Amino acid sequence: MDLASEELQFMTIPDIVREAISIPKQSPKTFYLITLTLLFPLSFAILAHSLFTHPLLAQLQNPYADPTQAGHRWTVLLVFQFCYLIFLFAFSLLSTAAVVFTVASLYTSKSVSFSSTFSAIPKVLKRLFITFLWVTLLMVVYNFVFVGFLVLLIAAIDIQNAFLVVFSLLAIFLLFLVVHVFITALWHLASVVSVLEPIYGFAAMKKSYELLKGKTRVAAVLVFVYLATCMVIGGIFGAIVVHGGDKYGVFMRIVVGGFLVGVLVIVNLVGLLVQSVFYYVCKSYHHQGIDKTALYDHLGGYLGEYVPLKSSIQMENLDA
């Protein structure tokens, strides 16, 4: 499908997903290498980190454990969590940069290879990082409000105030289903904007907000399904692989764990492809044309390629 066509604005959620799934067929080797080097480590880390933190937490909660070792265990846990968050943050940005850049390159008929994608990542990563910092600031504000309502809920339960309990539960429910999902959609779309347009940071978030108008429900459904799927995968992994040692054998836990990691890899890849296609859907919905030539040159700028002069006036001056 031509991603510049007006038909994009009428695409339904199944259409967007089908279009996203068809993209890797255009350059299977590139997407295979991206999946193997970036998405697999990311997905494995998301699920497997609980295998390391669970024993440490169990020791810290054990009343019979040696209290003199508590400080050491807390240090190990905090260091591990810090390293895990850095790894998660880095590979999340790398995966986003690689997939969005590759999809855009295919769209502009630009030659695609894993090496060209990898060469462009450093410059793309800087833009994504700045955008992520702004999203993080927004999430900090959101978390403060969320925690505030949690405290209010606890206080309402203590004083047995039914009105405050219902109000707090409703606020927490709306904050998660509406605000959290919307911020996630805003972040994902702003990430694509940061790669494909000459803006990033707060400007990318503002542009993302404008693009979401009229497509907020579609974005909310896509994000909710993605988050719910990840939660189900994580829940099954925790129940069988992490906490199922007494009920399931080692072989079963390894097989289930490997299968779930593979499923999460597919979910993450499809999620990144969907957010790339959804960007073009939003652009089409707002009747914002996408200049393939300008986008081609923009992508080439990440690779240090020469950007040709397109203005006829400039060309005439050169000829003179």
C-alpha positions as CSV (number, residue, x, y, z in Angstrom):
1,M,0.0,0.0,0.0
2,D,1.2,3.5,-0.8
3,L,1.6,5.2,2.6
4,A,0.9,8.6,1.0
5,S,-2.5,7.6,-0.3
6,E,-5.7,9.2,1.1
7,E,-7.0,5.7,1.8
8,L,-4.8,5.6,4.9
9,Q,-7.1,7.8,6.9
10,F,-9.9,5.2,6.6
11,M,-7.8,2.3,7.7
12,T,-9.3,0.3,10.6
13,I,-7.3,-1.2,13.4
14,P,-7.2,-4.6,11.7
15,D,-6.0,-2.9,8.5
16,I,-3.2,-1.1,10.4
17,V,-2.1,-4.4,12.0
18,R,-2.2,-6.2,8.6
19,E,-0.2,-3.5,6.9
20,A,2.4,-3.5,9.8
21,I,2.8,-7.3,9.6
22,S,3.4,-7.2,5.9
23,I,6.3,-4.7,6.1
24,P,9.1,-7.2,7.1
25,K,8.5,-9.2,4.0
26,Q,10.0,-6.3,2.0
27,S,13.4,-6.7,3.7
28,P,13.3,-9.9,5.7
29,K,17.1,-10.1,6.4
30,T,17.2,-6.6,7.8
31,F,14.3,-7.2,10.2
32,Y,15.7,-10.6,11.1
33,L,18.9,-9.0,12.2
34,I,17.1,-6.1,14.1
35,T,15.0,-8.7,15.9
36,L,17.9,-10.9,16.8
37,T,20.3,-8.1,18.0
38,L,17.9,-5.6,19.5
39,L,14.4,-7.0,20.1
40,F,15.4,-10.4,21.4
41,P,17.7,-9.0,24.2
42,L,15.1,-6.4,25.1
43,S,12.3,-9.0,25.4
44,F,14.5,-11.5,27.2
45,A,15.5,-8.9,29.8
46,I,11.9,-7.8,30.4
47,L,10.9,-11.3,31.4
48,A,14.1,-12.8,32.8
49,H,15.0,-10.0,35.2
50,S,12.4,-11.3,37.7
51,L,14.3,-14.6,37.8
52,F,17.2,-12.7,39.5
53,T,15.2,-10.3,41.6
54,H,12.8,-12.9,43.0
55,P,15.5,-14.8,45.0
56,L,16.9,-11.6,46.4
57,L,13.4,-10.4,47.4
58,A,12.7,-13.8,49.0
59,Q,15.8,-13.6,51.1
60,L,15.0,-10.0,52.2
61,Q,11.5,-11.1,53.3
62,N,12.7,-14.2,55.0
63,P,12.5,-13.7,58.8
64,Y,15.1,-16.3,59.4
65,A,17.7,-14.8,57.1
66,D,21.0,-13.5,58.5
67,P,20.3,-9.8,59.3
68,T,23.9,-8.9,58.8
69,Q,23.6,-9.7,55.1
70,A,20.5,-7.5,54.5
71,G,22.6,-4.5,53.6
72,H,24.6,-6.4,51.1
73,R,21.5,-8.0,49.5
74,W,19.8,-4.5,49.2
75,T,22.9,-3.2,47.5
76,V,23.0,-6.1,45.0
77,L,19.3,-5.6,44.3
78,L,19.5,-1.9,43.8
79,V,22.6,-2.2,41.5
80,F,20.9,-4.9,39.5
81,Q,17.7,-2.9,39.1
82,F,19.7,0.2,38.1
83,C,21.6,-1.8,35.4
84,Y,18.4,-3.4,34.2
85,L,16.7,0.0,33.8
86,I,19.7,1.3,31.9
87,F,19.7,-1.8,29.6
88,L,15.9,-1.6,29.1
89,F,16.0,2.1,28.3
90,A,18.9,1.8,25.9
91,F,17.6,-1.2,23.9
92,S,14.1,0.3,23.8
93,L,15.4,3.4,22.1
94,L,17.7,1.4,19.9
95,S,14.8,-0.9,18.8
96,T,12.5,2.1,18.1
97,A,15.1,3.9,16.1
98,A,16.0,0.9,14.0
99,V,12.4,-0.1,13.2
100,V,11.1,3.4,12.4
101,F,14.1,4.2,10.3
102,T,13.9,1.0,8.3
103,V,10.1,1.3,7.7
104,A,10.6,4.9,6.4
105,S,13.5,3.8,4.2
106,L,11.3,1.1,2.6
107,Y,8.6,3.7,2.1
108,T,10.9,6.0,0.2
109,S,12.4,3.2,-1.8
110,K,15.7,3.9,-0.2
111,S,18.2,0.9,-0.1
112,V,17.7,-0.9,3.2
113,S,20.3,-3.0,5.0
114,F,21.1,-3.7,8.6
115,S,24.4,-1.8,8.3
116,S,22.8,1.4,7.0
117,T,20.2,1.2,9.7
118,F,22.9,0.7,12.3
119,S,24.9,3.6,11.0
120,A,21.9,5.9,11.3
121,I,21.0,4.9,14.9
122,P,23.5,7.2,16.7
123,K,22.0,10.4,15.4
124,V,18.4,9.1,15.7
125,L,19.1,8.0,19.3
126,K,20.1,11.5,20.4
127,R,16.7,12.9,19.2
128,L,14.8,10.0,20.8
129,F,16.7,10.5,24.0
130,I,15.7,14.2,24.3
131,T,12.0,13.3,23.5
132,F,12.1,10.6,26.1
133,L,13.4,13.1,28.7
134,W,10.3,15.2,28.1
135,V,8.0,12.2,28.3
136,T,9.7,11.2,31.5
137,L,9.0,14.6,33.0
138,L,5.4,14.2,32.1
139,M,5.3,10.7,33.6
140,V,6.8,12.0,36.9
141,V,4.0,14.5,37.2
142,Y,1.5,11.7,36.4
143,N,3.0,9.4,39.0
144,F,2.8,12.1,41.7
145,V,-0.9,12.5,41.0
146,F,-1.4,8.7,40.9
147,V,0.4,8.2,44.2
148,G,-1.6,11.1,45.7
149,F,-4.9,9.3,44.9
150,L,-3.4,6.0,46.3
151,V,-2.7,7.8,49.6
152,L,-6.2,9.2,49.5
153,L,-7.6,5.7,49.0
154,I,-5.7,4.3,51.9
155,A,-6.8,7.2,54.1
156,A,-10.4,6.8,53.0
157,I,-10.3,3.1,53.9
158,D,-8.9,3.8,57.3
159,I,-11.6,6.3,58.2
160,Q,-14.2,4.1,56.4
161,N,-15.5,6.9,54.2
162,A,-17.4,5.2,51.4
163,F,-17.6,8.4,49.2
164,L,-13.8,8.9,49.3
165,V,-13.1,5.2,48.6
166,V,-15.4,5.2,45.5
167,F,-13.9,8.6,44.4
168,S,-10.3,7.4,44.8
169,L,-10.9,4.1,43.0
170,L,-12.6,5.9,40.1
171,A,-9.8,8.5,39.9
172,I,-7.1,5.7,39.9
173,F,-9.1,3.7,37.3
174,L,-9.4,6.7,35.0
175,L,-5.8,7.8,35.5
176,F,-4.6,4.4,34.4
177,L,-7.1,3.7,31.6
178,V,-7.2,7.2,30.2
179,V,-4.1,9.3,31.2
180,H,-1.5,6.4,31.3
181,V,-2.7,5.0,28.0
182,F,-2.8,8.5,26.4
183,I,0.7,9.4,27.6
184,T,2.0,6.1,26.2
185,A,0.3,6.7,22.8
186,L,1.7,10.3,22.9
187,W,5.2,8.9,23.6
188,H,5.1,6.3,20.9
189,L,3.9,8.7,18.2
190,A,6.4,11.4,19.4
191,S,9.2,8.8,18.9
192,V,8.2,8.3,15.3
193,V,8.0,12.1,14.8
194,S,11.5,12.5,16.3
195,V,12.9,10.2,13.7
196,L,10.9,11.2,10.6
197,E,10.6,15.0,11.1
198,P,13.2,17.7,11.9
199,I,11.8,18.2,15.4
200,Y,12.2,16.4,18.7
201,G,11.7,16.9,22.4
202,F,8.8,19.1,23.5
203,A,8.1,20.0,19.8
204,A,7.8,16.3,18.9
205,M,5.3,15.8,21.8
206,K,3.3,18.8,20.7
207,K,3.2,17.5,17.1
208,S,2.2,14.1,18.4
209,Y,-0.6,15.6,20.3
210,E,-1.9,17.4,17.2
211,L,-1.7,14.2,15.1
212,L,-3.6,12.2,17.7
213,K,-6.6,14.5,17.4
214,G,-9.4,12.5,15.7
215,K,-7.4,9.2,16.1
216,T,-7.3,9.1,19.9
217,R,-9.6,6.2,20.2
218,V,-7.7,4.1,17.7
219,A,-4.4,4.9,19.5
220,A,-6.0,4.1,22.9
221,V,-7.2,0.7,21.7
222,L,-3.8,-0.1,20.1
223,V,-1.9,0.9,23.2
224,F,-4.3,-0.9,25.6
225,V,-4.1,-4.1,23.6
226,Y,-0.3,-3.9,23.6
227,L,0.0,-3.2,27.3
228,A,-2.6,-5.9,28.2
229,T,-0.8,-8.5,26.0
230,C,2.5,-7.7,27.7
231,M,0.9,-8.0,31.1
232,V,-0.6,-11.4,30.3
233,I,2.7,-12.7,29.0
234,G,4.5,-11.4,32.1
235,G,1.8,-12.9,34.4
236,I,2.1,-16.3,32.8
237,F,5.9,-16.1,32.9
238,G,5.9,-15.2,36.5
239,A,3.4,-17.9,37.5
240,I,5.1,-20.8,35.7
241,V,8.7,-19.9,35.2
242,V,9.5,-17.7,38.2
243,H,7.1,-19.1,40.9
244,G,6.3,-22.5,39.5
245,G,9.4,-24.4,40.7
246,D,7.5,-26.7,43.0
247,K,4.7,-27.4,40.5
248,Y,6.5,-27.5,37.2
249,G,9.6,-29.3,36.2
250,V,12.8,-27.6,34.9
251,F,12.2,-28.7,31.4
252,M,8.6,-27.4,31.3
253,R,9.7,-24.1,32.8
254,I,12.5,-23.7,30.2
255,V,10.2,-24.6,27.3
256,V,7.4,-22.2,28.5
257,G,10.0,-19.4,29.2
258,G,11.5,-19.7,25.8
259,F,8.1,-19.7,24.1
260,L,7.0,-16.6,26.0
261,V,10.2,-14.8,25.2
262,G,9.6,-15.6,21.5
263,V,6.0,-14.3,21.8
264,L,7.1,-11.1,23.4
265,V,9.6,-10.5,20.7
266,I,6.9,-10.8,18.1
267,V,4.6,-8.5,20.1
268,N,7.3,-5.9,20.5
269,L,8.2,-6.0,16.8
270,V,4.6,-5.7,15.7
271,G,4.1,-2.9,18.2
272,L,6.9,-0.9,16.7
273,L,5.7,-1.6,13.2
274,V,2.2,-0.5,14.1
275,Q,3.3,2.8,15.6
276,S,5.2,3.5,12.4
277,V,2.2,2.8,10.2
278,F,-0.1,4.7,12.6
279,Y,2.1,7.8,12.1
280,Y,1.3,7.8,8.4
281,V,-2.4,7.1,9.1
282,C,-2.5,10.2,11.4
283,K,-0.7,12.3,8.7
284,S,-3.2,11.2,6.1
285,Y,-6.2,11.9,8.4
286,H,-5.1,15.5,8.9
287,H,-4.4,15.8,5.1
288,Q,-0.7,16.4,5.7
289,G,1.1,15.3,2.6
290,I,4.3,13.4,2.9
291,D,7.0,14.4,0.5
292,K,8.9,11.3,-0.3
293,T,11.8,13.2,-1.7
294,A,12.1,15.4,1.4
295,L,11.8,12.3,3.7
296,Y,14.4,10.5,1.6
297,D,16.9,13.4,2.1
298,H,16.0,13.7,5.8
299,L,16.8,10.0,6.3
300,G,20.0,10.4,4.2
301,G,21.1,13.2,6.6
302,Y,21.4,10.6,9.4
303,L,23.9,8.7,7.2
304,G,25.9,11.8,6.3
305,E,24.8,11.6,2.7
306,Y,24.9,14.6,0.3
307,V,21.5,16.3,0.2
308,P,20.9,17.6,-3.4
309,L,19.5,21.0,-4.2
310,K,15.9,20.7,-5.3
311,S,15.1,24.4,-5.9
312,S,14.9,25.3,-9.6
313,I,16.1,28.8,-8.8
314,Q,19.2,27.4,-7.1
315,M,19.9,25.2,-10.0
316,E,19.6,28.1,-12.5
317,N,22.0,30.1,-10.4
318,L,24.5,27.2,-10.5
319,D,24.1,26.9,-14.3
320,A,24.8,30.6,-14.7
